[in-house]
Amino acid sequence: MKCFNCHTFFISCLTVFGILCTSCEKEVIVTDNFNASENYNRTIIIDIYNLYSVSPILDSTVRDVTIDIFATYYELVYDYYPDATRISDSLGHAEINGLDKDYYYIRASHPTLGNIIDSVSTPANTISFVEMYY
């Protein structure tokens, strides 16, 4: 009958355990950020209204307003390419997502009502609401 050697068994178990532990080193997990930056997490929601001085009943939302946002006042004044452009829907509502700056200048342009300018602060991970009035 063959004698079982506890010492040999213990050493072989330690060897296997050591091999397993060395292969379990911390693995660096790569997270794909499809926005290319962690700062693209700001949103601006803009509502456009037309206020009449005659009666509040006539007040309404304005559709088909072109909304441009600019990162600097200089870009707004000299009419550079905007950072984003939207057109208000039938409820006078427009939403701009995926922004990365802390502050934006807004220009709303309508063919008959003209232009209005506003600005908004956009802290990280927030939704900023803007109401613009003609």
Stockholm file with secondary structure:
# STOCKHOLM 1.0

chainA/1-134         MKCFNCHTFFISCLTVFGILCTSCEKEVIVTDNFNASENYNRTIIIDIYNLYSVSPILDSTVRDVTIDIFATYYELVYDYYPDATRISDSLGHAEINGLDKDYYYIRASHPTLGNIIDSVSTPANTISFVEMYY
#=GR chainA/1-134 SS CCCCCHHHHHHHHHHHHHHHHHTTCCCCCCCCCTTSSTTCCEEEEEEEEECCSSCGGGCEECCSCEEEEESSHHHHHTTCCCSEEEECCTTSEEEEEEECCSEEEEEEEETTTEEEEEEEECCTTCEEEEEEEC
#=GC SS_cons         CCCCCHHHHHHHHHHHHHHHHHTTCCCCCCCCCTTSSTTCCEEEEEEEEECCSSCGGGCEECCSCEEEEESSHHHHHTTCCCSEEEECCTTSEEEEEEECCSEEEEEEEETTTEEEEEEEECCTTCEEEEEEEC
//
